[in-house]
Amino acid sequence: MDSAILQRPLYLNMIYGPVKSGKSSELVTIISSLLKGGHVDENKIEVFKHPSSDKEYKNVIRSKSGNEYPATEAETAEEIFNKIKKNPDSKYIFLGGINFYEDKNIVKLVEALRDSHRFVIMEGLNLNGEGEPYNHMGDLMCLAQYNVKKTAISPKSGKTADMSIKKGKEYIPISREEFFGFDDGKKPSITAIVGPMYSSKTETLLDEIAKLELTEKAHPNDSFYQHAIFKSNIDTRYKEGEITSHNLRSAPCQIIGSGKELEEFIKAMNPQKKRIVVDEAQFVEGIGDVVDKYYREGYSFIITALKRDYRGEPFNSDIGKILCLADDIIDRRCSCSHPGCDNIATETQRFIHQDGAKIASSYDEPQVQQGAKEAYTSRCSDHHIVRGKDEHNPFSDLKNLIV
């Protein structure tokens, strides 16, 4: 078990990967560890699974080794909510097969569970058999403060598998090389560098760009190793035509306003460059489809993005799609800026200035608002505040049902 998965204040965690990758085993292991530790009463644990998850094992979550734990089968978010209401002592919530929930209320429920400071551990398939995000997994992976990727072994090739494909009546794990038909020697990749504001995402990106430059010099005539850098035209905090970190490191780039514009640049590049870098991707509308399309054609992507907006909600479906597709998610964090707090910061806090005072922004303000340190900071879940947020979530009563 990854020790970070139950560290306060990382209340919301996702275990994802293909079929037969041990996701259910991870849940059973975490539950067993909680109980064996002796400091968690069984009454504080609630375990749920969607009926379509591991159909052969009814009302249990089962590990590969045969260990299992009782689970309530629930088809809707409301069923889960009502069961938790009957047990206000519940502190640890496990959700198996969360990819199968079609109703978007599951996203609001998970958000409310996090905001009530319960520990939530979900597991699910990030991609369906066509290689697309499975139901609401994009939003759920954006909500997750910690993502744990599991892999399997392709029975066809013996390679590491992080995709699933339907064969007959069942799904089997498969490698990306097999699924997309990639060349073994030149497999493209998607890397997502994500986190709240001031978590050094761009600094990390600049380190990656330095590696790309070295690789490009070593392969000067191969388009697979050539790179091009872009950033959103909404980010105007520093010098135009450059991506710039808060430490004022920089690299020249092209400015884009949309995914369509990014695609036009990609098509027009001569000579072609197949490694695409995008900073502040959450502002590039339609970028999810562009990444999906060109990844399948052999392009690699490195992007930085905010997973969540100042409300603590998924920033948009584009980022969710990229997270589901990503080979690697680099989750950057920093320290909470609240006075006297030394927690890990996973959220972006926004402020407004009103009557000479600096107060937390309200839920109804625009999602995107220009500003730097006078308007934004980083906070842990315990100190992240959004005025009026509870009115917009049908499950917000969970805050009043916690001991």
Secondary structure, 3 states (H helix, E strand, C coil): CCHHHHCCCCCEEEEECCCCCCHHHHHHHHHHHHHHCCCCCHHHEEEEECCCCCCCCCCEEECCCCCEEECEECCCHHHHHHHHHCCCCCCEEEEECHHHCCCCHHHHHHHHHHHCCCEEEEEECCECCCCCECCCHHHHHHHCCEEEECCEECCCCCCEECEEEEECCEEEEECHHHHHCCCHHHCCCEEEEECCCCCCHHHHHHHHHHHHHHHHHHCCCCHHHCEEEEEECCCCCCCCCEEECCCCCEEECEEECCHHHHHHHHHHCCCCCCEEEEECHHHCCCHHHHHHHHHHCCCEEEEEECCECCCCCECCHHHHHHHHHCCEEEECCEECCCCCCCCEECEEEEEEEECCEEEECECCCCCCCCCCCCCEEEECHHHCCCECHHHHCCCHHHHHHCC
